[in-house]
Amino acid sequence: MAGNLIRSGFDSKSKEFTGVFEAVPNGKTVLYVNREYNYPSGVNIEVYPSGLGIKVEEKETNFFEIRYEGSENLILMVKVTADFGVNQE
């Protein structure tokens, strides 16, 4: 974790993970998601607030890198949810 973890939780029924942490400037966090076991139909990763120099990239299967390229510490929430293949418009 590139910063300090404030809280986290995982709902095993919905497969939803949330984590709140204080991100540090130019820091990165690697998030592991088990696609085979928890997210066989796909995974969605959202970071709030969006923008602000935050980038999410899957570096290799199951490993997502979250980078914060800001200049001050920032409280971020990361939300991981299952993608059930429903097209939402």
Buried (B, 14 or more C-beta within 10 A) or exposed (E): BBBEEEEEEEEEEEBBBBBBBBBBBEBBBEBEBEEEEBBEEEBEBEBEEEEBEBEBEBEEEBEBBBBBEBEEBBEBBBBBBBEEEEEEE
